Amino acid sequence: MKFSKHEVAEYLSIVRDKNPVHSQIVPGQFAVEMAMVHQNISWNNFKVKYVEPIEIDEEIDFEFDGCNHIIVSNSIKRVKIHILKN
């Protein structure tokens, strides 16, 4: 999956985020929300560890590792985000 510039701009408009850094990188919370939707997970309590930024149009994968861990990584398996259920 990729986050396009248009998708990021639309998300930023909805959440009223005007941070200029998001002109080149995907907001972390947007990536977390999409990872959970993609994996059909709706945890009420979870922790997020942001490892590296996700660039706009970067190919990423969501991997459900066990029953309480989602790994967001790019196409060369560089981990971007860990999502851990509490």
mmCIF file as gemmi writes it, N, C-alpha and C atoms, coordinates in Angstrom:
data_model
loop_
_atom_site.group_PDB
_atom_site.id
_atom_site.type_symbol
_atom_site.label_atom_id
_atom_site.label_alt_id
_atom_site.label_comp_id
_atom_site.label_asym_id
_atom_site.label_entity_id
_atom_site.label_seq_id
_atom_site.pdbx_PDB_ins_code
_atom_site.Cartn_x
_atom_site.Cartn_y
_atom_site.Cartn_z
_atom_site.occupancy
_atom_site.B_iso_or_equiv
_atom_site.pdbx_formal_charge
_atom_site.auth_seq_id
_atom_site.auth_asym_id
_atom_site.pdbx_PDB_model_num
ATOM 1 N N . MET Axp A 1 ? 0.842 -1.17 0 1 0 ? 1 A 1
ATOM 2 C CA . MET Axp A 1 ? 0 0 0 1 0 ? 1 A 1
ATOM 3 C C . MET Axp A 1 ? 0.887 1.231 0 1 0 ? 1 A 1
ATOM 4 N N . LYS Axp A 2 ? 0.365 2.297 -0.555 1 0 ? 2 A 1
ATOM 5 C CA . LYS Axp A 2 ? 1.049 3.589 -0.56 1 0 ? 2 A 1
ATOM 6 C C . LYS Axp A 2 ? 0.083 4.662 -0.091 1 0 ? 2 A 1
ATOM 7 N N . PHE Axp A 3 ? 0.625 5.692 0.537 1 0 ? 3 A 1
ATOM 8 C CA . PHE Axp A 3 ? -0.151 6.879 0.89 1 0 ? 3 A 1
ATOM 9 C C . PHE Axp A 3 ? 0.19 7.952 -0.131 1 0 ? 3 A 1
ATOM 10 N N . SER Axp A 4 ? -0.789 8.363 -0.898 1 0 ? 4 A 1
ATOM 11 C CA . SER Axp A 4 ? -0.552 9.396 -1.913 1 0 ? 4 A 1
ATOM 12 C C . SER Axp A 4 ? -0.568 10.784 -1.271 1 0 ? 4 A 1
ATOM 13 N N . LYS Axp A 5 ? -0.016 11.739 -1.986 1 0 ? 5 A 1
ATOM 14 C CA . LYS Axp A 5 ? -0.014 13.128 -1.52 1 0 ? 5 A 1
ATOM 15 C C . LYS Axp A 5 ? -1.451 13.614 -1.309 1 0 ? 5 A 1
ATOM 16 N N . HIS Axp A 6 ? -2.356 13.225 -2.214 1 0 ? 6 A 1
ATOM 17 C CA . HIS Axp A 6 ? -3.762 13.608 -2.101 1 0 ? 6 A 1
ATOM 18 C C . HIS Axp A 6 ? -4.397 13.02 -0.834 1 0 ? 6 A 1
ATOM 19 N N . GLU Axp A 7 ? -4.162 11.736 -0.56 1 0 ? 7 A 1
ATOM 20 C CA . GLU Axp A 7 ? -4.726 11.099 0.641 1 0 ? 7 A 1
ATOM 21 C C . GLU Axp A 7 ? -4.221 11.774 1.908 1 0 ? 7 A 1
ATOM 22 N N . VAL Axp A 8 ? -2.929 12.072 1.939 1 0 ? 8 A 1
ATOM 23 C CA . VAL Axp A 8 ? -2.347 12.732 3.109 1 0 ? 8 A 1
ATOM 24 C C . VAL Axp A 8 ? -2.962 14.121 3.282 1 0 ? 8 A 1
ATOM 25 N N . ALA Axp A 9 ? -3.087 14.865 2.193 1 0 ? 9 A 1
ATOM 26 C CA . ALA Axp A 9 ? -3.672 16.206 2.258 1 0 ? 9 A 1
ATOM 27 C C . ALA Axp A 9 ? -5.116 16.147 2.755 1 0 ? 9 A 1
ATOM 28 N N . GLU Axp A 10 ? -5.857 15.166 2.288 1 0 ? 10 A 1
ATOM 29 C CA . GLU Axp A 10 ? -7.248 14.999 2.719 1 0 ? 10 A 1
ATOM 30 C C . GLU Axp A 10 ? -7.313 14.692 4.214 1 0 ? 10 A 1
ATOM 31 N N . TYR Axp A 11 ? -6.462 13.781 4.68 1 0 ? 11 A 1
ATOM 32 C CA . TYR Axp A 11 ? -6.408 13.435 6.104 1 0 ? 11 A 1
ATOM 33 C C . TYR Axp A 11 ? -6.042 14.665 6.935 1 0 ? 11 A 1
ATOM 34 N N . LEU Axp A 12 ? -5.017 15.408 6.498 1 0 ? 12 A 1
ATOM 35 C CA . LEU Axp A 12 ? -4.574 16.597 7.24 1 0 ? 12 A 1
ATOM 36 C C . LEU Axp A 12 ? -5.686 17.63 7.331 1 0 ? 12 A 1
ATOM 37 N N . SER Axp A 13 ? -6.469 17.746 6.291 1 0 ? 13 A 1
ATOM 38 C CA . SER Axp A 13 ? -7.591 18.677 6.294 1 0 ? 13 A 1
ATOM 39 C C . SER Axp A 13 ? -8.642 18.254 7.325 1 0 ? 13 A 1
ATOM 40 N N . ILE Axp A 14 ? -8.935 16.962 7.365 1 0 ? 14 A 1
ATOM 41 C CA . ILE Axp A 14 ? -9.945 16.444 8.302 1 0 ? 14 A 1
ATOM 42 C C . ILE Axp A 14 ? -9.518 16.66 9.747 1 0 ? 14 A 1
ATOM 43 N N . VAL Axp A 15 ? -8.244 16.386 10.047 1 0 ? 15 A 1
ATOM 44 C CA . VAL Axp A 15 ? -7.765 16.499 11.436 1 0 ? 15 A 1
ATOM 45 C C . VAL Axp A 15 ? -7.217 17.883 11.758 1 0 ? 15 A 1
ATOM 46 N N . ARG Axp A 16 ? -7.237 18.768 10.765 1 0 ? 16 A 1
ATOM 47 C CA . ARG Axp A 16 ? -6.767 20.152 10.92 1 0 ? 16 A 1
ATOM 48 C C . ARG Axp A 16 ? -5.311 20.223 11.375 1 0 ? 16 A 1
ATOM 49 N N . ASP Axp A 17 ? -4.497 19.427 10.738 1 0 ? 17 A 1
ATOM 50 C CA . ASP Axp A 17 ? -3.056 19.39 11.016 1 0 ? 17 A 1
ATOM 51 C C . ASP Axp A 17 ? -2.345 20.248 9.976 1 0 ? 17 A 1
ATOM 52 N N . LYS Axp A 18 ? -1.653 21.271 10.425 1 0 ? 18 A 1
ATOM 53 C CA . LYS Axp A 18 ? -0.959 22.17 9.505 1 0 ? 18 A 1
ATOM 54 C C . LYS Axp A 18 ? 0.562 22.047 9.62 1 0 ? 18 A 1
ATOM 55 N N . ASN Axp A 19 ? 1.027 20.951 10.166 1 0 ? 19 A 1
ATOM 56 C CA . ASN Axp A 19 ? 2.467 20.738 10.333 1 0 ? 19 A 1
ATOM 57 C C . ASN Axp A 19 ? 3.125 20.617 8.952 1 0 ? 19 A 1
ATOM 58 N N . PRO Axp A 20 ? 4.064 21.503 8.616 1 0 ? 20 A 1
ATOM 59 C CA . PRO Axp A 20 ? 4.674 21.481 7.281 1 0 ? 20 A 1
ATOM 60 C C . PRO Axp A 20 ? 5.499 20.224 6.989 1 0 ? 20 A 1
ATOM 61 N N . VAL Axp A 21 ? 5.928 19.505 8.015 1 0 ? 21 A 1
ATOM 62 C CA . VAL Axp A 21 ? 6.698 18.281 7.783 1 0 ? 21 A 1
ATOM 63 C C . VAL Axp A 21 ? 5.859 17.249 7.027 1 0 ? 21 A 1
ATOM 64 N N . HIS Axp A 22 ? 4.542 17.345 7.158 1 0 ? 22 A 1
ATOM 65 C CA . HIS Axp A 22 ? 3.67 16.375 6.498 1 0 ? 22 A 1
ATOM 66 C C . HIS Axp A 22 ? 3.511 16.618 5 1 0 ? 22 A 1
ATOM 67 N N . SER Axp A 23 ? 4.241 17.579 4.47 1 0 ? 23 A 1
ATOM 68 C CA . SER Axp A 23 ? 4.245 17.736 3.01 1 0 ? 23 A 1
ATOM 69 C C . SER Axp A 23 ? 5.099 16.649 2.364 1 0 ? 23 A 1
ATOM 70 N N . GLN Axp A 24 ? 5.935 15.965 3.172 1 0 ? 24 A 1
ATOM 71 C CA . GLN Axp A 24 ? 6.799 14.912 2.631 1 0 ? 24 A 1
ATOM 72 C C . GLN Axp A 24 ? 6.658 13.576 3.348 1 0 ? 24 A 1
ATOM 73 N N . ILE Axp A 25 ? 6.137 13.596 4.581 1 0 ? 25 A 1
ATOM 74 C CA . ILE Axp A 25 ? 5.976 12.333 5.303 1 0 ? 25 A 1
ATOM 75 C C . ILE Axp A 25 ? 4.53 12.138 5.733 1 0 ? 25 A 1
ATOM 76 N N . VAL Axp A 26 ? 4.163 10.892 5.891 1 0 ? 26 A 1
ATOM 77 C CA . VAL Axp A 26 ? 2.807 10.514 6.279 1 0 ? 26 A 1
ATOM 78 C C . VAL Axp A 26 ? 2.65 10.719 7.786 1 0 ? 26 A 1
ATOM 79 N N . PRO Axp A 27 ? 1.564 11.35 8.224 1 0 ? 27 A 1
ATOM 80 C CA . PRO Axp A 27 ? 1.331 11.459 9.662 1 0 ? 27 A 1
ATOM 81 C C . PRO Axp A 27 ? 1.282 10.064 10.292 1 0 ? 27 A 1
ATOM 82 N N . GLY Axp A 28 ? 1.997 9.903 11.374 1 0 ? 28 A 1
ATOM 83 C CA . GLY Axp A 28 ? 2.077 8.59 12.017 1 0 ? 28 A 1
ATOM 84 C C . GLY Axp A 28 ? 0.731 8.027 12.413 1 0 ? 28 A 1
ATOM 85 N N . GLN Axp A 29 ? -0.135 8.879 12.965 1 0 ? 29 A 1
ATOM 86 C CA . GLN Axp A 29 ? -1.44 8.391 13.393 1 0 ? 29 A 1
ATOM 87 C C . GLN Axp A 29 ? -2.282 7.914 12.211 1 0 ? 29 A 1
ATOM 88 N N . PHE Axp A 30 ? -2.135 8.561 11.068 1 0 ? 30 A 1
ATOM 89 C CA . PHE Axp A 30 ? -2.835 8.123 9.853 1 0 ? 30 A 1
ATOM 90 C C . PHE Axp A 30 ? -2.369 6.712 9.481 1 0 ? 30 A 1
ATOM 91 N N . ALA Axp A 31 ? -1.069 6.478 9.526 1 0 ? 31 A 1
ATOM 92 C CA . ALA Axp A 31 ? -0.525 5.151 9.211 1 0 ? 31 A 1
ATOM 93 C C . ALA Axp A 31 ? -1.028 4.111 10.205 1 0 ? 31 A 1
ATOM 94 N N . VAL Axp A 32 ? -1.076 4.465 11.489 1 0 ? 32 A 1
ATOM 95 C CA . VAL Axp A 32 ? -1.566 3.54 12.519 1 0 ? 32 A 1
ATOM 96 C C . VAL Axp A 32 ? -3.031 3.194 12.256 1 0 ? 32 A 1
ATOM 97 N N . GLU Axp A 33 ? -3.841 4.204 11.987 1 0 ? 33 A 1
ATOM 98 C CA . GLU Axp A 33 ? -5.261 3.957 11.716 1 0 ? 33 A 1
ATOM 99 C C . GLU Axp A 33 ? -5.445 3.04 10.508 1 0 ? 33 A 1
ATOM 100 N N . MET Axp A 34 ? -4.678 3.288 9.455 1 0 ? 34 A 1
ATOM 101 C CA . MET Axp A 34 ? -4.802 2.457 8.255 1 0 ? 34 A 1
ATOM 102 C C . MET Axp A 34 ? -4.314 1.032 8.508 1 0 ? 34 A 1
ATOM 103 N N . ALA Axp A 35 ? -3.278 0.87 9.307 1 0 ? 35 A 1
ATOM 104 C CA . ALA Axp A 35 ? -2.783 -0.471 9.647 1 0 ? 35 A 1
ATOM 105 C C . ALA Axp A 35 ? -3.86 -1.259 10.372 1 0 ? 35 A 1
ATOM 106 N N . MET Axp A 36 ? -4.53 -0.605 11.306 1 0 ? 36 A 1
ATOM 107 C CA . MET Axp A 36 ? -5.574 -1.302 12.064 1 0 ? 36 A 1
ATOM 108 C C . MET Axp A 36 ? -6.785 -1.627 11.188 1 0 ? 36 A 1
ATOM 109 N N . VAL Axp A 37 ? -7.148 -0.719 10.312 1 0 ? 37 A 1
ATOM 110 C CA . VAL Axp A 37 ? -8.25 -0.987 9.377 1 0 ? 37 A 1
ATOM 111 C C . VAL Axp A 37 ? -7.866 -2.134 8.443 1 0 ? 37 A 1
ATOM 112 N N . HIS Axp A 38 ? -6.661 -2.081 7.916 1 0 ? 38 A 1
ATOM 113 C CA . HIS Axp A 38 ? -6.184 -3.118 6.983 1 0 ? 38 A 1
ATOM 114 C C . HIS Axp A 38 ? -6.181 -4.493 7.637 1 0 ? 38 A 1
ATOM 115 N N . GLN Axp A 39 ? -5.833 -4.551 8.914 1 0 ? 39 A 1
ATOM 116 C CA . GLN Axp A 39 ? -5.789 -5.83 9.627 1 0 ? 39 A 1
ATOM 117 C C . GLN Axp A 39 ? -7.13 -6.175 10.292 1 0 ? 39 A 1
ATOM 118 N N . ASN Axp A 40 ? -8.144 -5.296 10.101 1 0 ? 40 A 1
ATOM 119 C CA . ASN Axp A 40 ? -9.47 -5.502 10.688 1 0 ? 40 A 1
ATOM 120 C C . ASN Axp A 40 ? -9.395 -5.65 12.208 1 0 ? 40 A 1
ATOM 121 N N . ILE Axp A 41 ? -8.663 -4.731 12.838 1 0 ? 41 A 1
ATOM 122 C CA . ILE Axp A 41 ? -8.445 -4.74 14.281 1 0 ? 41 A 1
ATOM 123 C C . ILE Axp A 41 ? -9.003 -3.455 14.867 1 0 ? 41 A 1
ATOM 124 N N . SER Axp A 42 ? -9.648 -3.576 16.009 1 0 ? 42 A 1
ATOM 125 C CA . SER Axp A 42 ? -10.177 -2.387 16.691 1 0 ? 42 A 1
ATOM 126 C C . SER Axp A 42 ? -9.838 -2.453 18.181 1 0 ? 42 A 1
ATOM 127 N N . TRP Axp A 43 ? -8.558 -2.384 18.49 1 0 ? 43 A 1
ATOM 128 C CA . TRP Axp A 43 ? -8.116 -2.4 19.882 1 0 ? 43 A 1
ATOM 129 C C . TRP Axp A 43 ? -8.494 -1.087 20.556 1 0 ? 43 A 1
ATOM 130 N N . ASN Axp A 44 ? -8.938 -1.174 21.812 1 0 ? 44 A 1
ATOM 131 C CA . ASN Axp A 44 ? -9.243 0.028 22.58 1 0 ? 44 A 1
ATOM 132 C C . ASN Axp A 44 ? -7.99 0.631 23.197 1 0 ? 44 A 1
ATOM 133 N N . ASN Axp A 45 ? -7.049 -0.217 23.58 1 0 ? 45 A 1
ATOM 134 C CA . ASN Axp A 45 ? -5.812 0.243 24.213 1 0 ? 45 A 1
ATOM 135 C C . ASN Axp A 45 ? -4.618 -0.339 23.481 1 0 ? 45 A 1
ATOM 136 N N . PHE Axp A 46 ? -3.729 0.549 23.055 1 0 ? 46 A 1
ATOM 137 C CA . PHE Axp A 46 ? -2.523 0.093 22.369 1 0 ? 46 A 1
ATOM 138 C C . PHE Axp A 46 ? -1.436 1.148 22.503 1 0 ? 46 A 1
ATOM 139 N N . LYS Axp A 47 ? -0.207 0.713 22.294 1 0 ? 47 A 1
ATOM 140 C CA . LYS Axp A 47 ? 0.943 1.609 22.312 1 0 ? 47 A 1
ATOM 141 C C . LYS Axp A 47 ? 1.557 1.627 20.923 1 0 ? 47 A 1
ATOM 142 N N . VAL Axp A 48 ? 2.127 2.768 20.565 1 0 ? 48 A 1
ATOM 143 C CA . VAL Axp A 48 ? 2.747 2.912 19.255 1 0 ? 48 A 1
ATOM 144 C C . VAL Axp A 48 ? 4.192 3.328 19.439 1 0 ? 48 A 1
ATOM 145 N N . LYS Axp A 49 ? 5.079 2.645 18.727 1 0 ? 49 A 1
ATOM 146 C CA . LYS Axp A 49 ? 6.485 3.043 18.701 1 0 ? 49 A 1
ATOM 147 C C . LYS Axp A 49 ? 6.815 3.426 17.256 1 0 ? 49 A 1
ATOM 148 N N . TYR Axp A 50 ? 7.077 4.706 17.052 1 0 ? 50 A 1
ATOM 149 C CA . TYR Axp A 50 ? 7.443 5.201 15.733 1 0 ? 50 A 1
ATOM 150 C C . TYR Axp A 50 ? 8.948 5.031 15.571 1 0 ? 50 A 1
ATOM 151 N N . VAL Axp A 51 ? 9.36 4.243 14.589 1 0 ? 51 A 1
ATOM 152 C CA . VAL Axp A 51 ? 10.772 3.931 14.379 1 0 ? 51 A 1
ATOM 153 C C . VAL Axp A 51 ? 11.379 4.842 13.312 1 0 ? 51 A 1
ATOM 154 N N . GLU Axp A 52 ? 10.715 4.926 12.167 1 0 ? 52 A 1
ATOM 155 C CA . GLU Axp A 52 ? 11.173 5.759 11.056 1 0 ? 52 A 1
ATOM 156 C C . GLU Axp A 52 ? 9.953 6.389 10.386 1 0 ? 52 A 1
ATOM 157 N N . PRO Axp A 53 ? 10.114 7.562 9.791 1 0 ? 53 A 1
ATOM 158 C CA . PRO Axp A 53 ? 8.985 8.157 9.071 1 0 ? 53 A 1
ATOM 159 C C . PRO Axp A 53 ? 8.642 7.378 7.804 1 0 ? 53 A 1
ATOM 160 N N . ILE Axp A 54 ? 7.394 7.484 7.407 1 0 ? 54 A 1
ATOM 161 C CA . ILE Axp A 54 ? 6.928 6.909 6.142 1 0 ? 54 A 1
ATOM 162 C C . ILE Axp A 54 ? 6.824 8.055 5.148 1 0 ? 54 A 1
ATOM 163 N N . GLU Axp A 55 ? 7.514 7.932 4.049 1 0 ? 55 A 1
ATOM 164 C CA . GLU Axp A 55 ? 7.455 8.974 3.027 1 0 ? 55 A 1
ATOM 165 C C . GLU Axp A 55 ? 6.204 8.806 2.174 1 0 ? 55 A 1
ATOM 166 N N . ILE Axp A 56 ? 5.705 9.916 1.666 1 0 ? 56 A 1
ATOM 167 C CA . ILE Axp A 56 ? 4.561 9.864 0.753 1 0 ? 56 A 1
ATOM 168 C C . ILE Axp A 56 ? 4.955 9.038 -0.472 1 0 ? 56 A 1
ATOM 169 N N . ASP Axp A 57 ? 4.082 8.163 -0.903 1 0 ? 57 A 1
ATOM 170 C CA . ASP Axp A 57 ? 4.262 7.24 -2.035 1 0 ? 57 A 1
ATOM 171 C C . ASP Axp A 57 ? 5.269 6.12 -1.772 1 0 ? 57 A 1
ATOM 172 N N . GLU Axp A 58 ? 5.678 5.934 -0.522 1 0 ? 58 A 1
ATOM 173 C CA . GLU Axp A 58 ? 6.556 4.805 -0.178 1 0 ? 58 A 1
ATOM 174 C C . GLU Axp A 58 ? 5.689 3.556 -0.024 1 0 ? 58 A 1
ATOM 175 N N . GLU Axp A 59 ? 6.129 2.464 -0.598 1 0 ? 59 A 1
ATOM 176 C CA . GLU Axp A 59 ? 5.404 1.199 -0.503 1 0 ? 59 A 1
ATOM 177 C C . GLU Axp A 59 ? 5.57 0.643 0.915 1 0 ? 59 A 1
ATOM 178 N N . ILE Axp A 60 ? 4.441 0.358 1.578 1 0 ? 60 A 1
ATOM 179 C CA . ILE Axp A 60 ? 4.51 -0.199 2.926 1 0 ? 60 A 1
ATOM 180 C C . ILE Axp A 60 ? 3.613 -1.426 3.049 1 0 ? 60 A 1
ATOM 181 N N . ASP Axp A 61 ? 3.935 -2.245 4.043 1 0 ? 61 A 1
ATOM 182 C CA . ASP Axp A 61 ? 3.182 -3.459 4.334 1 0 ? 61 A 1
ATOM 183 C C . ASP Axp A 61 ? 2.777 -3.443 5.797 1 0 ? 61 A 1
ATOM 184 N N . PHE Axp A 62 ? 1.657 -4.103 6.099 1 0 ? 62 A 1
ATOM 185 C CA . PHE Axp A 62 ? 1.185 -4.282 7.459 1 0 ? 62 A 1
ATOM 186 C C . PHE Axp A 62 ? 1.235 -5.772 7.767 1 0 ? 62 A 1
ATOM 187 N N . GLU Axp A 63 ? 1.917 -6.125 8.839 1 0 ? 63 A 1
ATOM 188 C CA . GLU Axp A 63 ? 2.04 -7.535 9.215 1 0 ? 63 A 1
ATOM 189 C C . GLU Axp A 63 ? 1.527 -7.719 10.634 1 0 ? 63 A 1
ATOM 190 N N . PHE Axp A 64 ? 0.559 -8.617 10.791 1 0 ? 64 A 1
ATOM 191 C CA . PHE Axp A 64 ? 0.037 -8.951 12.112 1 0 ? 64 A 1
ATOM 192 C C . PHE Axp A 64 ? 0.908 -10.069 12.656 1 0 ? 64 A 1
ATOM 193 N N . ASP Axp A 65 ? 1.694 -9.761 13.661 1 0 ? 65 A 1
ATOM 194 C CA . ASP Axp A 65 ? 2.654 -10.702 14.225 1 0 ? 65 A 1
ATOM 195 C C . ASP Axp A 65 ? 2.131 -11.209 15.566 1 0 ? 65 A 1
ATOM 196 N N . GLY Axp A 66 ? 1.402 -12.289 15.553 1 0 ? 66 A 1
ATOM 197 C CA . GLY Axp A 66 ? 0.809 -12.809 16.773 1 0 ? 66 A 1
ATOM 198 C C . GLY Axp A 66 ? -0.519 -12.14 17.05 1 0 ? 66 A 1
ATOM 199 N N . CYS Axp A 67 ? -0.959 -12.195 18.286 1 0 ? 67 A 1
ATOM 200 C CA . CYS Axp A 67 ? -2.29 -11.659 18.597 1 0 ? 67 A 1
ATOM 201 C C . CYS Axp A 67 ? -2.247 -10.243 19.158 1 0 ? 67 A 1
ATOM 202 N N . ASN Axp A 68 ? -1.054 -9.648 19.313 1 0 ? 68 A 1
ATOM 203 C CA . ASN Axp A 68 ? -1.022 -8.318 19.914 1 0 ? 68 A 1
ATOM 204 C C . ASN Axp A 68 ? 0.042 -7.385 19.331 1 0 ? 68 A 1
ATOM 205 N N . HIS Axp A 69 ? 0.436 -7.6 18.088 1 0 ? 69 A 1
ATOM 206 C CA . HIS Axp A 69 ? 1.533 -6.809 17.518 1 0 ? 69 A 1
ATOM 207 C C . HIS Axp A 69 ? 1.343 -6.639 16.011 1 0 ? 69 A 1
ATOM 208 N N . ILE Axp A 70 ? 1.329 -5.386 15.564 1 0 ? 70 A 1
ATOM 209 C CA . ILE Axp A 70 ? 1.31 -5.088 14.131 1 0 ? 70 A 1
ATOM 210 C C . ILE Axp A 70 ? 2.629 -4.4 13.802 1 0 ? 70 A 1
ATOM 211 N N . ILE Axp A 71 ? 3.259 -4.84 12.728 1 0 ? 71 A 1
ATOM 212 C CA . ILE Axp A 71 ? 4.491 -4.225 12.258 1 0 ? 71 A 1
ATOM 213 C C . ILE Axp A 71 ? 4.207 -3.55 10.926 1 0 ? 71 A 1
ATOM 214 N N . VAL Axp A 72 ? 4.56 -2.277 10.854 1 0 ? 72 A 1
ATOM 215 C CA . VAL Axp A 72 ? 4.445 -1.518 9.612 1 0 ? 72 A 1
ATOM 216 C C . VAL Axp A 72 ? 5.859 -1.375 9.069 1 0 ? 72 A 1
ATOM 217 N N . SER Axp A 73 ? 6.09 -1.871 7.86 1 0 ? 73 A 1
ATOM 218 C CA . SER Axp A 73 ? 7.435 -1.815 7.282 1 0 ? 73 A 1
ATOM 219 C C . SER Axp A 73 ? 7.339 -1.464 5.8 1 0 ? 73 A 1
ATOM 220 N N . ASN Axp A 74 ? 8.476 -1.098 5.225 1 0 ? 74 A 1
ATOM 221 C CA . ASN Axp A 74 ? 8.469 -0.771 3.793 1 0 ? 74 A 1
ATOM 222 C C . ASN Axp A 74 ? 8.807 -2.011 2.971 1 0 ? 74 A 1
ATOM 223 N N . SER Axp A 75 ? 8.941 -1.838 1.677 1 0 ? 75 A 1
ATOM 224 C CA . SER Axp A 75 ? 9.12 -2.979 0.767 1 0 ? 75 A 1
ATOM 225 C C . SER Axp A 75 ? 10.45 -3.703 0.962 1 0 ? 75 A 1
ATOM 226 N N . ILE Axp A 76 ? 11.423 -3.05 1.593 1 0 ? 76 A 1
ATOM 227 C CA . ILE Axp A 76 ? 12.701 -3.739 1.869 1 0 ? 76 A 1
ATOM 228 C C . ILE Axp A 76 ? 12.789 -4.146 3.336 1 0 ? 76 A 1
ATOM 229 N N . LYS Axp A 77 ? 11.619 -4.213 3.99 1 0 ? 77 A 1
ATOM 230 C CA . LYS Axp A 77 ? 11.454 -4.707 5.362 1 0 ? 77 A 1
ATOM 231 C C . LYS Axp A 77 ? 12.071 -3.812 6.434 1 0 ? 77 A 1
ATOM 232 N N . ARG Axp A 78 ? 12.264 -2.525 6.129 1 0 ? 78 A 1
ATOM 233 C CA . ARG Axp A 78 ? 12.682 -1.575 7.172 1 0 ? 78 A 1
ATOM 234 C C . ARG Axp A 78 ? 11.461 -1.237 8.003 1 0 ? 78 A 1
ATOM 235 N N . VAL Axp A 79 ? 11.546 -1.504 9.295 1 0 ? 79 A 1
ATOM 236 C CA . VAL Axp A 79 ? 10.408 -1.262 10.18 1 0 ? 79 A 1
ATOM 237 C C . VAL Axp A 79 ? 10.208 0.23 10.357 1 0 ? 79 A 1
ATOM 238 N N . LYS Axp A 80 ? 8.951 0.629 10.215 1 0 ? 80 A 1
ATOM 239 C CA . LYS Axp A 80 ? 8.569 2.024 10.362 1 0 ? 80 A 1
ATOM 240 C C . LYS Axp A 80 ? 7.826 2.27 11.671 1 0 ? 80 A 1
ATOM 241 N N . ILE Axp A 81 ? 6.913 1.346 12.015 1 0 ? 81 A 1
ATOM 242 C CA . ILE Axp A 81 ? 6.087 1.518 13.197 1 0 ? 81 A 1
ATOM 243 C C . ILE Axp A 81 ? 5.79 0.148 13.825 1 0 ? 81 A 1
ATOM 244 N N . HIS Axp A 82 ? 5.782 0.106 15.152 1 0 ? 82 A 1
ATOM 245 C CA . HIS Axp A 82 ? 5.286 -1.047 15.916 1 0 ? 82 A 1
ATOM 246 C C . HIS Axp A 82 ? 4.01 -0.603 16.609 1 0 ? 82 A 1
ATOM 247 N N . ILE Axp A 83 ? 2.973 -1.422 16.533 1 0 ? 83 A 1
ATOM 248 C CA . ILE Axp A 83 ? 1.73 -1.169 17.249 1 0 ? 83 A 1
ATOM 249 C C . ILE Axp A 83 ? 1.512 -2.363 18.164 1 0 ? 83 A 1
ATOM 250 N N . LEU Axp A 84 ? 1.44 -2.105 19.465 1 0 ? 84 A 1
ATOM 251 C CA . LEU Axp A 84 ? 1.33 -3.173 20.457 1 0 ? 84 A 1
ATOM 252 C C . LEU Axp A 84 ? 0.049 -3.034 21.264 1 0 ? 84 A 1
ATOM 253 N N . LYS Axp A 85 ? -0.711 -4.101 21.328 1 0 ? 85 A 1
ATOM 254 C CA . LYS Axp A 85 ? -1.932 -4.097 22.138 1 0 ? 85 A 1
ATOM 255 C C . LYS Axp A 85 ? -1.539 -4.109 23.61 1 0 ? 85 A 1
ATOM 256 N N . ASN Axp A 86 ? -2.244 -3.309 24.4 1 0 ? 86 A 1
ATOM 257 C CA . ASN Axp A 86 ? -2.018 -3.313 25.865 1 0 ? 86 A 1
ATOM 258 C C . ASN Axp A 86 ? -2.727 -4.486 26.499 1 0 ? 86 A 1
